């Protein structure tokens, strides 16, 4: 529950009254009520309006806006407008603007263009945040603060360079420690003075290869990412503290973007009162990918409720091909977020802009200026169904005994330096195993390496590239105590300084896994190798490991290629637990059948007797007792699902279900245990 006053899933979106006259504004609020909306985000990009000059503030517009919202009965999520500094500000203080990795300073205009280490930017952003908090501290409809908007901007200016050197001093203490961590003697880069350390840019460390930048010094860019993550997080924290001085009981958030590579959101989530995120699935995107992002956000929130801060009711605008979303897809995406823990669902945006970069971005009220459009009808239907749920989906938690580890440091370390295969990506490796688990209706959490492992029966660590001693010890202890751990190719390669482990990969966990990984072979996407697993042959692509078996049992081996007749998939009994290793980049079919083997071998709790494609089933437990069951059919054909004994009542239709049931194409059931 986001606020004690919350009795239903809140429903609404971002509105920009500054773009419209009051008559239009009030008409839109009436239409929002028709769509059963009750919450609105406001103020995201109004800095230039409320602070037209350095020493002058004018809250006339915002005062009137909030007065109208209160009169019309809306709850308010009030934003700080600090994502877009006013033009007068950056003209007077140009150092506020960020410098890109090519050494070019950004010009005025746009958003997320500020240097996170600019003292002037921080000064101004804290001032405006505190002014807002002080002014509206007694505003009754205020239920949530929304700081900035989609933090994303790295900077490579001289201020950041100096701050980075200070950060390195704090991290490594001495130049000797620094030189060892950065492996500075490679290419003769030993540092004798902290001022000699350059920041990674395209002029030195960074080079563009295929679809990403990679660093000629893996440690340099790894540390710069950590530093930038902390720098932007400090900006959030400064505004957070300014707000909390005046509204200590109102939760504060900032909208994140789930699998967004530049920022380690596990660090951010620790400092947010409630996690919120923006979900923009691609047209026709595999529902399992979207599900994994929701599960990650739930993991960031520690299993607690989160806010779906933005989704499009129809289409986005920044993609090459911006398809319209069907009514069925909108409904499925919204209920999928609820299944994973969202207790508020908001749109960007309520009314479609007439101008600007996002004028064709979807909105609840389109350029047709009508409440009788296809999109409005779809939004209204979702709103009506959300109200049918009443408070029954609030204060619930997903039931999970399986986890997939997600680690930003591994993502950076794997992809930000050359080799061994540029087409091997971190997210795809995680997604294939998550997708395989989803087919069985297995409850899956996506969590960090800092999570309590003992909560889970099985843990997957796909491509867990960076493993420090603490994490290695944690994995060993988990398996020794009876846990089941699965590592895949490119796991346990480097330590926290991005230096490769010696003595065989897997981070010194050779005893746990009963194998030693000697090397990897890489090949292009148009080639494949063959692996035999449980008397069936499968293709593998991109990467294969040379696995030297020491104590483990071989479950699968290479049929062809450089490593013919050598082990690929192994199982090792270690103390009370089991450690599995998958040495190649598995096809989805191999991942599916490997997971099926684990489901049977370790009797994993699952909802499906047999795997079902196109379906997502999420079991939730209510804090008052009893269970909920979300069944979402993303397929265009109906499905049969066996929900076992007992009776379940659909909160949307009121129908009672038991045993084997049917769910229509692209349909949703929200079932509650019935006496």
Secondary structure, DSSP 8 states (H G I E B T S, - for coil): --STT--S-EEEEE--GGGS-HHHHHHHHHHHHHTT--EEEE-TT-HHHH-SBTTB---HHHHHHHHHHHHTT-EEEEE--TTS--HHHHHH-GGGB-B-TTS-B--SSSSS-B-TT-HHHHHHHHHHHHHHHHHTTT-TTEEEEE-SSS------SHHHHHHHHHHHHHHHSSHHHHHHHTTTTGGG---SSGGG-----TTTTEEEETTEEEESSHHHHHHHHHHHHHHHHHHHHHHHHHHHTT-TTS-EE-EE-SS-TTS-HHHHHTT-SS-EEE----TT--HHHHHHHHHHHHHHTTTS-EEEEE--SS--SSSSS-----HHHHHHHHHHHHHHTEEEEEES-SB--SSSTTTTS--SB-TT--SSSHHHHHHHHHHHHHHHTTTTTSSEEE--SEEEE--HHHHHHHHSB--S-TT--HHHHHHHHHHHHHTTT--EEEE-TTS-GGG-SEEEETT--B--HHHHHHHHHHHHTT-EEEEETT-S-B-TTS-B-SSSBTTT-HHHHTEEEEEEEE--TT--EEEEETTEEEEEEEEEEEEEESS-EEEEEESSSTTTTSEEEEEEEETTEEEEEE-EEE-HHHHHHHHHHHHHHTT---S-SS--TTEEEEEEEETTS-EEEEEEE-SSS-EEEE--SSEEEETTT--EE-SEEEE-TT-EEEEEEE-
